[in-house]
Amino acid sequence: MALSEFRNKSIRIRSVKNIVERFRVNSEGYIREYRIFLVLTVIAAVADAASTIYFMLRTGPDAEGHPAIRLISIVFGPIFGPIVSKLIQLTVIVALTVYLRHWATYIFVAVIILYTWAAWYNLWGCDFTP
């Protein structure tokens, strides 16, 4: 192994260790500190997922605006697609807010607003008439 290859591999290993360490340090007390935001996020996510299911049962997955949710809903169907999509999104939100803990409040507020707006739009904002 050349010296430059060894250095590049060493830098990657150190970076992964730094990321893991940051997650470990930032996760201490995370749930206690952000429990209200976590609950509000889950409530908004459930409302968004339920309204997306309603929307997709009426129009089909092809009418979904979010490309990843549309693809997952085409694969898993109009009921399980939004559920799987929302579970993936919630996992990413938790990982992101743990890693970027100083920004967590801003991220949670933005996500709660967007999920609530999406739930509203799926029920009352879009036009179901052909």
C-alpha positions as CSV (number, residue, x, y, z in Angstrom):
1,M,0.0,0.0,0.0
2,A,1.4,3.4,-1.0
3,L,1.8,6.1,1.6
4,S,-0.8,8.3,0.0
5,E,-3.4,5.4,0.0
6,F,-2.6,4.8,3.7
7,R,-3.1,8.5,4.6
8,N,-6.4,8.7,2.7
9,K,-7.7,5.5,4.4
10,S,-6.5,6.9,7.8
11,I,-8.4,10.2,7.2
12,R,-11.6,8.3,6.3
13,I,-11.4,6.1,9.4
14,R,-10.8,9.2,11.6
15,S,-13.7,10.9,10.0
16,V,-16.1,8.0,10.6
17,K,-14.8,7.9,14.2
18,N,-15.5,11.6,14.6
19,I,-19.0,11.2,13.2
20,V,-19.8,8.3,15.6
21,E,-18.4,10.2,18.5
22,R,-20.4,13.3,17.6
23,F,-23.6,11.1,17.5
24,R,-22.7,9.6,20.9
25,V,-22.0,12.9,22.6
26,N,-25.1,14.7,21.0
27,S,-27.5,11.9,21.8
28,E,-27.0,12.3,25.6
29,G,-30.1,13.9,26.9
30,Y,-31.6,14.4,23.4
31,I,-35.0,12.8,24.0
32,R,-35.5,14.6,27.3
33,E,-34.5,18.0,25.7
34,Y,-36.5,17.7,22.5
35,R,-39.5,15.5,23.6
36,I,-42.1,18.2,22.8
37,F,-40.6,18.7,19.3
38,L,-40.5,14.9,18.8
39,V,-44.1,14.5,19.8
40,L,-45.3,17.4,17.6
41,T,-43.2,16.0,14.7
42,V,-44.7,12.6,15.0
43,I,-48.3,14.0,15.2
44,A,-47.7,16.2,12.1
45,A,-46.0,13.2,10.3
46,V,-49.0,10.9,11.1
47,A,-51.4,13.6,9.8
48,D,-49.3,14.1,6.7
49,A,-49.1,10.3,6.1
50,A,-52.8,9.8,6.7
51,S,-53.7,12.6,4.4
52,T,-51.3,11.4,1.7
53,I,-52.9,8.0,1.9
54,Y,-56.3,9.6,1.4
55,F,-55.0,11.7,-1.5
56,M,-53.4,8.7,-3.2
57,L,-56.5,6.5,-2.8
58,R,-58.4,9.2,-4.7
59,T,-55.8,10.2,-7.3
60,G,-53.1,7.4,-7.3
61,P,-49.4,7.7,-6.6
62,D,-48.6,9.3,-9.9
63,A,-50.1,12.6,-8.6
64,E,-47.7,12.8,-5.7
65,G,-45.4,15.8,-6.0
66,H,-42.4,14.4,-4.0
67,P,-40.4,12.1,-6.3
68,A,-39.1,9.8,-3.6
69,I,-42.6,9.3,-2.0
70,R,-44.1,8.8,-5.4
71,L,-41.5,6.1,-6.2
72,I,-41.9,4.3,-2.9
73,S,-45.7,4.5,-3.2
74,I,-45.6,3.0,-6.7
75,V,-43.5,0.2,-5.3
76,F,-45.4,-0.4,-2.0
77,G,-48.8,0.9,-3.0
78,P,-50.9,3.9,-1.9
79,I,-51.3,2.8,1.7
80,F,-47.9,1.3,2.6
81,G,-45.9,3.7,0.4
82,P,-46.7,6.9,2.4
83,I,-46.2,4.9,5.7
84,V,-42.8,3.6,4.6
85,S,-41.8,7.0,3.3
86,K,-42.8,8.8,6.5
87,L,-40.9,6.3,8.6
88,I,-37.8,6.9,6.5
89,Q,-38.2,10.7,6.8
90,L,-38.7,10.5,10.6
91,T,-35.5,8.4,10.9
92,V,-33.6,11.0,8.8
93,I,-35.0,13.8,10.9
94,V,-33.9,12.2,14.2
95,A,-30.5,11.4,12.8
96,L,-30.1,14.9,11.4
97,T,-31.2,16.7,14.6
98,V,-29.0,14.5,16.8
99,Y,-26.0,15.2,14.6
100,L,-26.8,18.9,14.2
101,R,-28.1,19.4,17.7
102,H,-27.5,23.1,17.8
103,W,-29.9,23.5,14.8
104,A,-32.4,20.9,16.0
105,T,-35.1,23.4,17.1
106,Y,-35.0,25.2,13.8
107,I,-35.2,21.9,11.9
108,F,-38.1,20.6,14.0
109,V,-40.0,23.8,13.6
110,A,-39.6,23.8,9.8
111,V,-40.5,20.1,9.6
112,I,-43.6,20.5,11.7
113,I,-44.8,23.5,9.6
114,L,-44.2,21.7,6.4
115,Y,-45.9,18.4,7.5
116,T,-48.9,20.3,8.8
117,W,-49.2,22.3,5.6
118,A,-48.8,19.1,3.5
119,A,-51.6,17.5,5.5
120,W,-53.8,20.5,5.0
121,Y,-53.1,20.6,1.3
122,N,-53.7,16.9,0.8
123,L,-57.2,17.3,2.4
124,W,-58.4,20.7,1.4
125,G,-55.8,22.5,-0.8
126,C,-55.8,20.4,-3.9
127,D,-58.5,20.0,-6.4
128,F,-59.8,16.5,-6.8
129,T,-62.1,17.3,-9.8
130,P,-60.8,15.9,-13.1
